[in-house]
């Protein structure tokens, strides 16, 4: 009996045809160049994709050593290897992939990837637009320059470790054959993922995330309370509280 892979209840493509896999990936990411490193014999792609509102999760395995060349996608991606080894190259920067590590790709980065034949991974993808909105809500700052992640990350940061530990649990919850999580639970999970991503990973706005937030005025607090009370039956985001009646709140 073949054991279930993560997100098997969200099958995206099962194919031994390289061109068919490239076409399928182009509908979700941006069209990649996919090359089996030692020929197509043994190539067997298994890709599962679960797209939520602003966040997507994916699982991939290819059966042979493969090389990818991806254009910029408009999404931030974090790769979490499950088995095997790989490498991500963005310009002159590169990151080694192995179980227990991760690699980050910014939304406006083209990148290359090399995966061993036994390589499998989970990918967390976040909309650049949604992540910038979350950053604005967290810091109260106007985001003028595009958000970009640092090439070198500190995996020991508490928020980064929490993200790495929590994502497989969330994936398992989505993969469960039982009742689907509620819209409220999904929305809250997305908020947590984006917050951990921005707090745990280094980027060009980390100095704003890490600074001490000023105390909110009582008027602001009361208006936020009113909004939360009026919308208690749905997921309430920081962005929504901040935009209520034109107020902007800062929170980390």
C-alpha positions as CSV (number, residue, x, y, z in Angstrom):
1,X,0.0,0.0,0.0
2,X,1.4,3.4,-1.0
3,X,1.4,5.9,1.9
4,X,-0.4,9.1,1.4
5,X,1.7,12.2,0.6
6,X,1.0,15.6,2.1
7,X,-2.0,17.4,0.6
8,X,-3.0,14.2,-1.4
9,X,-6.6,15.4,-1.2
10,X,-5.5,18.4,-3.3
11,X,-4.0,16.6,-6.3
12,X,-2.7,19.0,-8.9
13,X,-0.7,17.0,-11.4
14,X,0.4,13.3,-11.8
15,X,2.4,12.9,-14.9
16,X,5.4,11.4,-16.6
17,X,5.3,14.0,-19.3
18,X,7.7,16.9,-18.7
19,X,5.9,19.3,-20.9
20,X,2.6,18.6,-19.3
21,X,4.1,19.3,-15.8
22,X,5.6,22.6,-17.1
23,X,2.1,23.6,-18.5
24,X,0.5,22.7,-15.2
25,X,3.0,24.7,-13.1
26,X,2.6,27.7,-15.4
27,X,-1.1,27.9,-14.4
28,X,-0.1,28.3,-10.7
29,X,3.4,29.9,-10.7
30,X,5.0,31.4,-13.7
31,X,6.0,29.1,-16.6
32,X,9.3,27.3,-15.6
33,X,11.9,25.6,-17.7
34,X,12.0,22.0,-16.4
35,X,14.8,19.7,-17.4
36,X,15.3,16.1,-16.0
37,X,19.1,16.1,-15.5
38,X,19.7,12.6,-16.7
39,X,16.9,12.1,-19.2
40,X,13.2,11.5,-18.8
41,X,13.4,7.8,-17.9
42,X,11.9,7.5,-14.4
43,X,10.4,11.0,-14.4
44,X,7.2,10.9,-12.5
45,X,5.9,14.1,-11.0
46,X,3.5,14.2,-8.1
47,X,2.4,17.7,-7.2
48,X,-0.4,18.7,-4.8
49,X,-1.5,22.3,-4.4
50,X,-3.9,23.8,-1.8
51,X,-4.7,27.5,-2.5
52,X,-6.4,29.4,0.3
53,X,-7.1,33.1,0.1
54,X,-3.7,34.8,0.2
55,X,-1.6,31.7,1.0
56,X,-0.9,28.5,-0.8
57,X,0.7,25.2,0.2
58,X,2.2,22.7,-2.2
59,X,3.9,19.3,-2.2
60,X,6.2,18.1,-4.9
61,X,8.3,15.1,-5.9
62,X,9.7,14.2,-9.3
63,X,11.3,10.8,-9.2
64,X,14.5,11.8,-10.9
65,X,17.1,14.5,-10.6
66,X,15.6,17.7,-12.1
67,X,16.6,21.3,-12.8
68,X,14.1,24.2,-12.8
69,X,14.5,27.8,-14.1
70,X,11.6,29.9,-12.7
71,X,10.8,33.5,-13.7
72,X,9.5,35.9,-11.0
73,X,6.1,34.8,-9.8
74,X,4.6,37.6,-7.7
75,X,4.6,35.3,-4.6
76,X,7.0,34.9,-1.8
77,X,7.9,31.2,-1.4
78,X,9.6,29.3,1.4
79,X,10.7,25.7,0.6
80,X,10.8,23.1,3.3
81,X,12.6,19.9,2.2
82,X,11.2,16.6,3.5
83,X,13.7,14.2,1.8
84,X,16.7,14.4,-0.4
85,X,18.9,17.4,-1.3
86,X,18.7,20.4,-3.5
87,X,19.8,24.0,-4.2
88,X,18.1,27.3,-4.9
89,X,20.1,29.9,-6.8
90,X,18.9,33.6,-7.0
91,X,21.5,35.7,-8.9
92,X,24.8,35.2,-7.1
93,X,23.2,33.9,-3.9
94,X,22.5,30.2,-3.3
95,X,21.0,28.1,-0.6
96,X,21.4,24.4,0.1
97,X,18.2,22.4,0.7
98,X,18.0,19.4,3.1
99,X,15.5,18.2,5.7
100,X,15.4,20.6,8.6
101,X,16.4,23.6,6.5
102,X,14.5,26.0,4.3
103,X,15.1,28.5,1.5
104,X,13.3,31.8,0.7
105,X,12.5,33.2,-2.8
106,X,11.2,36.8,-3.0
107,X,8.3,37.6,-5.2
108,X,10.3,39.5,-7.8
109,X,13.2,37.1,-8.0
110,X,13.8,34.7,-10.9
111,X,15.5,31.6,-9.5
112,X,17.0,28.3,-10.5
113,X,16.5,25.0,-8.5
114,X,18.3,21.7,-8.6
115,X,16.7,18.7,-6.8
116,X,18.0,15.2,-6.3
117,X,16.0,12.1,-7.5
118,X,14.7,11.4,-4.0
119,X,13.9,15.1,-3.2
120,X,10.4,16.0,-1.8
121,X,9.3,19.3,-0.3
122,X,6.5,21.4,1.0
123,X,6.3,25.0,-0.3
124,X,4.6,27.9,1.5
125,X,3.5,30.6,-1.0
126,X,2.2,34.0,0.1
127,X,0.8,36.8,-2.2
128,X,3.2,39.7,-2.3
129,X,0.3,42.1,-2.2
130,X,-1.2,40.5,0.9
131,X,2.1,40.3,2.6
132,X,2.8,44.0,2.0
133,X,-0.7,44.9,3.4
134,X,0.1,42.8,6.5
135,X,3.5,44.6,6.9
136,X,1.8,48.0,6.7
137,X,-0.8,46.9,9.3
138,X,2.0,45.6,11.6
139,X,4.3,48.6,11.4
140,X,2.0,51.6,10.4
141,X,4.6,52.4,7.7
142,X,4.1,53.1,4.1
143,X,5.8,50.4,1.9
144,X,7.5,52.3,-0.9
145,X,10.2,49.9,-1.9
146,X,9.2,46.3,-2.7
147,X,9.5,43.9,0.2
148,X,12.5,41.6,-0.3
149,X,13.9,38.8,1.8
150,X,17.5,38.5,2.8
151,X,19.5,35.8,1.1
152,X,20.9,34.6,4.4
153,X,18.4,33.8,7.2
154,X,18.7,32.9,10.9
155,X,16.8,29.6,11.3
156,X,17.1,29.9,15.1
157,X,14.9,33.0,15.4
158,X,11.9,32.0,17.6
159,X,9.3,33.0,14.9
160,X,11.2,31.2,12.2
161,X,11.4,28.0,14.3
162,X,7.7,28.3,15.1
163,X,6.9,28.7,11.4
164,X,9.0,25.6,10.5
165,X,7.3,23.6,13.3
166,X,3.7,24.8,12.7
167,X,3.5,24.5,8.9
168,X,3.6,20.7,8.9
169,X,0.8,20.6,11.5
170,X,-1.3,23.0,9.4
171,X,-0.6,20.9,6.3
172,X,-1.6,17.7,8.2
173,X,-4.9,19.4,9.2
174,X,-5.6,20.3,5.6
175,X,-4.7,16.8,4.5
176,X,-7.1,15.2,7.0
177,X,-9.9,13.3,5.3
178,X,-12.3,14.7,7.9
179,X,-14.5,17.8,7.7
180,X,-12.7,20.8,6.1
181,X,-11.6,23.6,8.4
182,X,-14.0,26.5,8.7
183,X,-13.4,29.8,6.8
184,X,-12.7,31.4,10.1
185,X,-10.0,28.9,11.0
186,X,-8.4,29.3,7.5
187,X,-8.4,33.1,7.7
188,X,-6.8,33.0,11.2
189,X,-4.2,30.5,10.0
190,X,-3.2,32.7,7.1
191,X,-2.8,35.7,9.5
192,X,-0.5,33.6,11.7
193,X,1.6,32.4,8.8
194,X,2.1,35.9,7.4
195,X,2.9,37.3,10.8
196,X,5.5,34.5,11.5
197,X,7.0,35.0,8.0
198,X,7.5,38.7,8.5
199,X,8.7,38.4,12.1
200,X,10.9,35.4,11.8
201,X,12.6,36.1,8.5
202,X,15.0,38.9,7.7
203,X,14.0,41.4,5.0
204,X,14.5,45.1,4.1
205,X,11.7,46.2,6.5
206,X,12.8,44.1,9.5
207,X,14.0,47.2,11.4
208,X,10.4,48.4,11.4
209,X,9.0,45.1,12.5
210,X,11.5,44.9,15.4
211,X,11.1,48.4,16.7
212,X,9.0,49.0,19.8
213,X,5.4,50.0,18.9
214,X,4.0,53.2,20.4
215,X,1.0,52.9,22.7
216,X,-2.4,53.3,21.0
217,X,-4.7,56.1,22.1
218,X,-7.8,55.2,24.0
219,X,-9.9,56.4,21.1
220,X,-8.2,54.0,18.8
221,X,-8.5,51.1,21.2
222,X,-12.2,51.8,21.7
223,X,-12.9,51.9,17.9
224,X,-11.0,48.6,17.5
225,X,-13.1,47.1,20.2
226,X,-16.3,48.3,18.6
227,X,-15.2,46.8,15.3
228,X,-14.3,43.4,16.8
229,X,-17.6,43.3,18.7
230,X,-19.6,44.1,15.5
231,X,-17.7,41.4,13.6
232,X,-17.4,38.7,16.2
233,X,-18.8,36.0,13.9
234,X,-16.1,36.3,11.3
235,X,-12.3,36.4,11.2
236,X,-11.1,39.8,12.3
237,X,-7.7,40.9,10.9
238,X,-5.3,43.6,12.0
239,X,-5.7,45.2,8.5
240,X,-9.5,45.4,8.9
241,X,-9.2,47.0,12.4
242,X,-6.6,49.4,11.1
243,X,-8.8,50.6,8.3
244,X,-11.9,50.9,10.4
245,X,-12.9,54.6,10.3
246,X,-9.6,55.6,8.8
247,X,-7.5,54.6,11.8
248,X,-4.2,52.9,11.5
249,X,-2.9,50.7,14.3
250,X,0.6,49.4,14.8
251,X,1.1,45.9,16.2
252,X,3.9,43.4,16.3
